[in-house]
């Protein structure tokens, strides 16, 4: 494939794999150039390698891994689940299962494939049948009775019931439901004079961490509101001074040995109960309670049983070997929240400085003291819970991994009871997830979060669970269809794809597409029709990922999140262009948590972090509360030279040192900002070496928590900082930098060719194009330098992308004459074409196509419903004048559904999978030529055709008898799969080589 750009002069620096020096050999960028052609294996993409509830064989393990190696997959995440496939006969964590895992790990070492192991069965967390209720995730729940003084009646306090599990009781087996209902531990008994009945605290179950719904499903807000200054109804508030602790006066049967004084009293019994979270969707033998995320003893017990038992089997990890077990993994947090552990009261007292016991009624939605006081307690409760999760769970698991020579990756989102940015910051490898556009949830916020974490923490590797899909995907996607979204992810900061999913193909190779993970995809495995051609696409991804892991990302804006948890960082919508896969504007940004900001300093007016990230401005959230500690840090940054945009806080969110903390915040705000009320006009205030910008549009014209992007952009422009990237066409970008170079990734966001001029904020050297599809590096003299920016004309085909490098080593001058490339036709290869289909999949062995047509429109059902590879063959002649080519000549395939491998005169020219659908054939043409084009389509057509035949698949979660008994199939179907996404009347998919197939010659024209 060629690079359809303004490439003048056309000089390709093709670096040989042998490492033979070129003109670049002595340059500082030598290693970058050489590795770009064939990057080391560590830069390859990965897959989620799912095993399905006991369906495991050594043979399928080897075949899977070898197919990954051959196709260019370099790493995987190992998980076993139970989704949509009948159970196998290898029980999870049995001796046979462990032996097979050890075998897989050794095979991965042999093949140089990295393994990342989830820290528990299923994908949600850390637990299993070995987790006892007393070491599981817990809630503090309560019951209450009303009593009257002087009646002398026996007081019996009922055992409080547990909260309903977030995912319902249907996920609990009978045994686990019994344990869930039976287990409880008494915590406290409190009594207080009865108060007027009022409304419970709004959303108290969410605020008290009984529940945290997944943000990606749109069921929950990104953050909690700032604790209100409203006092509420004082008549329904419990007076804290009148609460009596009766904990020591209750007998085991609930009888209370206490005689109340006169009047009506409320007595509350508080107990610790399991929160109903179980491993999901684990294999049946792996089902069990989730371990306590506040308690290191509980997580140690879990790790010893699961991870520890496997580590003992595989032995010491070998860092010098590129393959084998390298990392532990915490996948998306989908086990909900807890708000209690046995030592919670002591931990709260140690961290917050006050005893929480008299605030226990707030857990049940009651107001203690005042509404504001109760909301502040809930803030402290959530903050304490976050600290325990971070320290006693995430950081503890990371230390465990490090002791065993491993790293830890974390997907810190969805149902996460902490701040996503803070949980992800614990990871050695912060990770995101994005779903295939149109086939599932919108979790692109996790990409923004993970990349922000990686940039601020100085992490070079930021992977994503990529192209996850559900109902309706059905093998529809392929490398060409996902390129645009993949390029979006690259531009957003992701630099390793881990495709979800490579389903372990344990069924016989004759049964394809084979086993699935229920309805979930994308189907990225060796049973795909196009898998033998996937390597060319993976080469593109690998080269891109290699470059995007060099240097650091450039961003100008740092958005600070509010304090507190749970919290999802959501930037202003105006800072992004587009919908599900929205792109960054000219000034890029990251998000930062207050905990991360504590590590920041100021250098040359930039807010900088130890990992190397730097930002021109810090933008505060429009949030009225802030702790004195955070406000102190912000004041220090401004004083040291930072520019901070945003309004001053008015109070603390916490009960710590309350109410003096509020006065402290107001005093500091007045000192730093010069006042606490927003000015009517935008105001620039100097403070120390820095400045604050607030009031006017900054404070009034908000986009959720932050000023609108246009407001922030004007501020940056006023600071004499031009946009990092600008173009007069529909492209996206990202920018990486190092001391001696700037590297931009630019991608066409449309399905048509675009001609545009791009403006890059770099003058480090002359530009050159690095094409990750072909591996070619090309100089260009078509550029202009104006001030601090370089203007470069670009010509990009549909969804085409390019890297543009500016290096201090590149010193050539721009051309005086502007030129443009075009393609002139030489010959159109019309019919007839000989086409060979594979009879194994129902196609005719030989067929003549008078013209190039869509297979799905063919009257021959063997072609109409065909899925797989067909070979087009044709001989053609060229005249002597056509052979005299002074400029490059290309074979253009026109329209292809869906991938093609081209051979001309016996030479393999590789695979085309994306636009431009052409290959360079310069020097290969003869007077008489033989052309062979292997074209592969997708599985749906054959699956749809088979729906006209009797069904012989999985029924009632049971494999068919013919498969179990190794008998011949009689249905006449060609395909077999564990899911059934299509019907007989589903419209067929366009397939085959549709052309026109042409030979074209490159032409360079001057632009007047």
Secondary structure as the mmCIF struct_conf table of DSSP 4:
data_model
#
loop_
_struct_conf.conf_type_id
_struct_conf.id
_struct_conf.beg_label_comp_id
_struct_conf.beg_label_asym_id
_struct_conf.beg_label_seq_id
_struct_conf.end_label_comp_id
_struct_conf.end_label_asym_id
_struct_conf.end_label_seq_id
BEND BEND1 UNK A 5 UNK A 5
BEND BEND2 UNK A 8 UNK A 9
STRN STRN1 UNK A 12 UNK A 12
TURN_TY1_P TURN_TY1_P1 UNK A 17 UNK A 18
TURN_TY1_P TURN_TY1_P2 UNK A 23 UNK A 26
BEND BEND3 UNK A 27 UNK A 27
TURN_TY1_P TURN_TY1_P3 UNK A 28 UNK A 29
HELX_RH_AL_P HELX_RH_AL_P1 UNK A 30 UNK A 37
BEND BEND4 UNK A 38 UNK A 38
HELX_RH_3T_P HELX_RH_3T_P1 UNK A 41 UNK A 43
BEND BEND5 UNK A 44 UNK A 44
STRN STRN2 UNK A 45 UNK A 52
TURN_TY1_P TURN_TY1_P4 UNK A 53 UNK A 54
STRN STRN3 UNK A 55 UNK A 55
HELX_RH_AL_P HELX_RH_AL_P2 UNK A 58 UNK A 71
TURN_TY1_P TURN_TY1_P5 UNK A 72 UNK A 72
STRN STRN4 UNK A 73 UNK A 81
BEND BEND6 UNK A 83 UNK A 85
BEND BEND7 UNK A 89 UNK A 90
TURN_TY1_P TURN_TY1_P6 UNK A 92 UNK A 93
BEND BEND8 UNK A 94 UNK A 94
HELX_RH_AL_P HELX_RH_AL_P3 UNK A 95 UNK A 111
TURN_TY1_P TURN_TY1_P7 UNK A 112 UNK A 112
STRN STRN5 UNK A 114 UNK A 118
BEND BEND9 UNK A 119 UNK A 124
BEND BEND10 UNK A 126 UNK A 126
STRN STRN6 UNK A 127 UNK A 128
TURN_TY1_P TURN_TY1_P8 UNK A 129 UNK A 130
HELX_RH_3T_P HELX_RH_3T_P2 UNK A 133 UNK A 135
STRN STRN7 UNK A 136 UNK A 136
STRN STRN8 UNK A 138 UNK A 148
TURN_TY1_P TURN_TY1_P9 UNK A 149 UNK A 150
BEND BEND11 UNK A 151 UNK A 151
STRN STRN9 UNK A 155 UNK A 156
HELX_LH_PP_P HELX_LH_PP_P1 UNK A 157 UNK A 165
TURN_TY1_P TURN_TY1_P10 UNK A 166 UNK A 167
HELX_RH_3T_P HELX_RH_3T_P3 UNK A 169 UNK A 171
BEND BEND12 UNK A 172 UNK A 172
HELX_RH_AL_P HELX_RH_AL_P4 UNK A 174 UNK A 182
STRN STRN10 UNK A 185 UNK A 193
HELX_LH_PP_P HELX_LH_PP_P2 UNK A 199 UNK A 201
TURN_TY1_P TURN_TY1_P11 UNK A 202 UNK A 203
HELX_RH_AL_P HELX_RH_AL_P5 UNK A 204 UNK A 207
TURN_TY1_P TURN_TY1_P12 UNK A 208 UNK A 209
BEND BEND13 UNK A 210 UNK A 210
HELX_RH_3T_P HELX_RH_3T_P4 UNK A 215 UNK A 217
TURN_TY1_P TURN_TY1_P13 UNK A 218 UNK A 218
BEND BEND14 UNK A 220 UNK A 220
BEND BEND15 UNK A 222 UNK A 222
STRN STRN11 UNK A 223 UNK A 223
HELX_LH_PP_P HELX_LH_PP_P3 UNK A 224 UNK A 228
HELX_RH_3T_P HELX_RH_3T_P5 UNK A 234 UNK A 236
STRN STRN12 UNK A 237 UNK A 238
HELX_LH_PP_P HELX_LH_PP_P4 UNK A 239 UNK A 239
HELX_RH_3T_P HELX_RH_3T_P6 UNK A 240 UNK A 242
STRN STRN13 UNK A 244 UNK A 245
HELX_RH_3T_P HELX_RH_3T_P7 UNK A 247 UNK A 249
STRN STRN14 UNK A 250 UNK A 250
TURN_TY1_P TURN_TY1_P14 UNK A 252 UNK A 253
BEND BEND16 UNK A 254 UNK A 254
STRN STRN15 UNK A 255 UNK A 256
BEND BEND17 UNK A 262 UNK A 263
STRN STRN16 UNK A 264 UNK A 274
STRN STRN17 UNK A 278 UNK A 278
TURN_TY1_P TURN_TY1_P15 UNK A 280 UNK A 281
HELX_RH_3T_P HELX_RH_3T_P8 UNK A 284 UNK A 286
STRN STRN18 UNK A 289 UNK A 290
STRN STRN19 UNK A 291 UNK A 291
HELX_LH_PP_P HELX_LH_PP_P5 UNK A 292 UNK A 292
TURN_TY1_P TURN_TY1_P16 UNK A 293 UNK A 294
HELX_RH_AL_P HELX_RH_AL_P6 UNK A 296 UNK A 305
TURN_TY1_P TURN_TY1_P17 UNK A 306 UNK A 306
HELX_RH_AL_P HELX_RH_AL_P7 UNK A 307 UNK A 314
BEND BEND18 UNK A 316 UNK A 316
TURN_TY1_P TURN_TY1_P18 UNK A 319 UNK A 320
BEND BEND19 UNK A 321 UNK A 323
STRN STRN20 UNK A 324 UNK A 330
BEND BEND20 UNK A 335 UNK A 335
STRN STRN21 UNK A 340 UNK A 340
TURN_TY1_P TURN_TY1_P19 UNK A 342 UNK A 343
HELX_RH_AL_P HELX_RH_AL_P8 UNK A 344 UNK A 352
BEND BEND21 UNK A 353 UNK A 354
HELX_RH_3T_P HELX_RH_3T_P9 UNK A 357 UNK A 359
HELX_RH_AL_P HELX_RH_AL_P9 UNK A 360 UNK A 363
TURN_TY1_P TURN_TY1_P20 UNK A 364 UNK A 365
STRN STRN22 UNK A 367 UNK A 368
BEND BEND22 UNK A 369 UNK A 369
HELX_RH_AL_P HELX_RH_AL_P10 UNK A 371 UNK A 389
HELX_RH_PI_P HELX_RH_PI_P1 UNK A 390 UNK A 394
HELX_RH_AL_P HELX_RH_AL_P11 UNK A 395 UNK A 403
TURN_TY1_P TURN_TY1_P21 UNK A 404 UNK A 405
STRN STRN23 UNK A 407 UNK A 411
BEND BEND23 UNK A 414 UNK A 415
BEND BEND24 UNK A 417 UNK A 418
STRN STRN24 UNK A 419 UNK A 419
HELX_RH_AL_P HELX_RH_AL_P12 UNK A 420 UNK A 425
TURN_TY1_P TURN_TY1_P22 UNK A 426 UNK A 426
BEND BEND25 UNK A 428 UNK A 428
STRN STRN25 UNK A 429 UNK A 435
HELX_LH_PP_P HELX_LH_PP_P6 UNK A 436 UNK A 436
TURN_TY1_P TURN_TY1_P23 UNK A 437 UNK A 438
BEND BEND26 UNK A 439 UNK A 440
TURN_TY1_P TURN_TY1_P24 UNK A 444 UNK A 444
HELX_RH_AL_P HELX_RH_AL_P13 UNK A 445 UNK A 457
TURN_TY1_P TURN_TY1_P25 UNK A 458 UNK A 458
BEND BEND27 UNK A 460 UNK A 460
STRN STRN26 UNK A 463 UNK A 468
STRN STRN27 UNK A 469 UNK A 469
TURN_TY1_P TURN_TY1_P26 UNK A 471 UNK A 472
TURN_TY1_P TURN_TY1_P27 UNK A 474 UNK A 475
HELX_RH_AL_P HELX_RH_AL_P14 UNK A 479 UNK A 492
TURN_TY1_P TURN_TY1_P28 UNK A 493 UNK A 493
STRN STRN28 UNK A 496 UNK A 503
BEND BEND28 UNK A 507 UNK A 507
TURN_TY1_P TURN_TY1_P29 UNK A 509 UNK A 510
BEND BEND29 UNK A 511 UNK A 511
STRN STRN29 UNK A 513 UNK A 514
STRN STRN30 UNK A 517 UNK A 517
TURN_TY1_P TURN_TY1_P30 UNK A 518 UNK A 519
STRN STRN31 UNK A 520 UNK A 521
BEND BEND30 UNK A 525 UNK A 525
TURN_TY1_P TURN_TY1_P31 UNK A 526 UNK A 527
BEND BEND31 UNK A 528 UNK A 528
TURN_TY1_P TURN_TY1_P32 UNK A 529 UNK A 530
HELX_RH_3T_P HELX_RH_3T_P10 UNK A 531 UNK A 533
HELX_RH_AL_P HELX_RH_AL_P15 UNK A 534 UNK A 548
TURN_TY1_P TURN_TY1_P33 UNK A 549 UNK A 549
BEND BEND32 UNK A 550 UNK A 551
STRN STRN32 UNK A 552 UNK A 553
STRN STRN33 UNK A 557 UNK A 560
HELX_LH_PP_P HELX_LH_PP_P7 UNK A 561 UNK A 562
BEND BEND33 UNK A 563 UNK A 566
STRN STRN34 UNK A 567 UNK A 567
HELX_RH_3T_P HELX_RH_3T_P11 UNK A 573 UNK A 575
STRN STRN35 UNK A 576 UNK A 577
BEND BEND34 UNK A 578 UNK A 579
TURN_TY1_P TURN_TY1_P34 UNK A 580 UNK A 581
STRN STRN36 UNK A 583 UNK A 584
BEND BEND35 UNK A 586 UNK A 587
STRN STRN37 UNK A 589 UNK A 592
HELX_RH_AL_P HELX_RH_AL_P16 UNK A 594 UNK A 597
TURN_TY1_P TURN_TY1_P35 UNK A 598 UNK A 599
STRN STRN38 UNK A 601 UNK A 603
TURN_TY1_P TURN_TY1_P36 UNK A 604 UNK A 605
STRN STRN39 UNK A 606 UNK A 608
TURN_TY1_P TURN_TY1_P37 UNK A 610 UNK A 611
BEND BEND36 UNK A 612 UNK A 612
STRN STRN40 UNK A 614 UNK A 615
BEND BEND37 UNK A 616 UNK A 616
STRN STRN41 UNK A 617 UNK A 619
BEND BEND38 UNK A 622 UNK A 622
BEND BEND39 UNK A 624 UNK A 624
STRN STRN42 UNK A 625 UNK A 625
HELX_RH_AL_P HELX_RH_AL_P17 UNK A 628 UNK A 639
TURN_TY1_P TURN_TY1_P38 UNK A 640 UNK A 641
STRN STRN43 UNK A 643 UNK A 645
BEND BEND40 UNK A 646 UNK A 646
HELX_LH_PP_P HELX_LH_PP_P8 UNK A 647 UNK A 649
STRN STRN44 UNK A 651 UNK A 651
BEND BEND41 UNK A 653 UNK A 654
TURN_TY1_P TURN_TY1_P39 UNK A 656 UNK A 659
HELX_RH_AL_P HELX_RH_AL_P18 UNK A 660 UNK A 673
BEND BEND42 UNK A 674 UNK A 674
BEND BEND43 UNK A 676 UNK A 677
HELX_LH_PP_P HELX_LH_PP_P9 UNK A 678 UNK A 679
BEND BEND44 UNK A 680 UNK A 681
STRN STRN45 UNK A 683 UNK A 687
TURN_TY1_P TURN_TY1_P40 UNK A 688 UNK A 689
STRN STRN46 UNK A 690 UNK A 694
BEND BEND45 UNK A 695 UNK A 695
TURN_TY1_P TURN_TY1_P41 UNK A 696 UNK A 696
HELX_RH_AL_P HELX_RH_AL_P19 UNK A 697 UNK A 700
BEND BEND46 UNK A 701 UNK A 701
STRN STRN47 UNK A 702 UNK A 703
TURN_TY1_P TURN_TY1_P42 UNK A 704 UNK A 705
STRN STRN48 UNK A 706 UNK A 707
HELX_RH_AL_P HELX_RH_AL_P20 UNK A 709 UNK A 718
TURN_TY1_P TURN_TY1_P43 UNK A 719 UNK A 720
BEND BEND47 UNK A 724 UNK A 724
STRN STRN49 UNK A 725 UNK A 727
BEND BEND48 UNK A 728 UNK A 730
STRN STRN50 UNK A 731 UNK A 737
BEND BEND49 UNK A 739 UNK A 740
STRN STRN51 UNK A 741 UNK A 748
BEND BEND50 UNK A 750 UNK A 752
STRN STRN52 UNK A 754 UNK A 760
BEND BEND51 UNK A 761 UNK A 761
BEND BEND52 UNK A 764 UNK A 765
STRN STRN53 UNK A 767 UNK A 771
TURN_TY1_P TURN_TY1_P44 UNK A 772 UNK A 775
STRN STRN54 UNK A 776 UNK A 779
STRN STRN55 UNK A 783 UNK A 786
TURN_TY1_P TURN_TY1_P45 UNK A 787 UNK A 788
STRN STRN56 UNK A 789 UNK A 796
TURN_TY1_P TURN_TY1_P46 UNK A 798 UNK A 799
STRN STRN57 UNK A 801 UNK A 807
TURN_TY1_P TURN_TY1_P47 UNK A 808 UNK A 809
HELX_LH_PP_P HELX_LH_PP_P10 UNK A 812 UNK A 815
BEND BEND53 UNK A 816 UNK A 817
STRN STRN58 UNK A 819 UNK A 828
BEND BEND54 UNK A 831 UNK A 831
STRN STRN59 UNK A 833 UNK A 836
HELX_RH_3T_P HELX_RH_3T_P12 UNK A 839 UNK A 841
TURN_TY1_P TURN_TY1_P48 UNK A 842 UNK A 842
BEND BEND55 UNK A 845 UNK A 845
STRN STRN60 UNK A 847 UNK A 849
BEND BEND56 UNK A 850 UNK A 851
HELX_RH_3T_P HELX_RH_3T_P13 UNK A 855 UNK A 857
BEND BEND57 UNK A 859 UNK A 860
HELX_RH_AL_P HELX_RH_AL_P21 UNK A 861 UNK A 864
TURN_TY1_P TURN_TY1_P49 UNK A 865 UNK A 865
BEND BEND58 UNK A 868 UNK A 868
STRN STRN61 UNK A 869 UNK A 877
HELX_RH_AL_P HELX_RH_AL_P22 UNK A 880 UNK A 883
BEND BEND59 UNK A 886 UNK A 887
STRN STRN62 UNK A 889 UNK A 892
STRN STRN63 UNK A 894 UNK A 894
STRN STRN64 UNK A 895 UNK A 897
BEND BEND60 UNK A 898 UNK A 898
STRN STRN65 UNK A 899 UNK A 904
TURN_TY1_P TURN_TY1_P50 UNK A 905 UNK A 906
STRN STRN66 UNK A 907 UNK A 912
BEND BEND61 UNK A 914 UNK A 916
STRN STRN67 UNK A 918 UNK A 920
TURN_TY1_P TURN_TY1_P51 UNK A 922 UNK A 924
BEND BEND62 UNK A 927 UNK A 927
STRN STRN68 UNK A 928 UNK A 936
BEND BEND63 UNK A 939 UNK A 939
HELX_RH_AL_P HELX_RH_AL_P23 UNK A 940 UNK A 946
TURN_TY1_P TURN_TY1_P52 UNK A 947 UNK A 948
BEND BEND64 UNK A 949 UNK A 949
BEND BEND65 UNK A 953 UNK A 953
STRN STRN69 UNK A 955 UNK A 955
TURN_TY1_P TURN_TY1_P53 UNK A 956 UNK A 957
STRN STRN70 UNK A 958 UNK A 958
HELX_RH_AL_P HELX_RH_AL_P24 UNK A 961 UNK A 964
TURN_TY1_P TURN_TY1_P54 UNK A 965 UNK A 966
BEND BEND66 UNK A 971 UNK A 971
BEND BEND67 UNK A 974 UNK A 974
STRN STRN71 UNK A 976 UNK A 977
BEND BEND68 UNK A 978 UNK A 978
TURN_TY1_P TURN_TY1_P55 UNK A 984 UNK A 985
BEND BEND69 UNK A 986 UNK A 986
HELX_LH_PP_P HELX_LH_PP_P11 UNK A 987 UNK A 990
STRN STRN72 UNK A 992 UNK A 995
STRN STRN73 UNK A 998 UNK A 1006
#
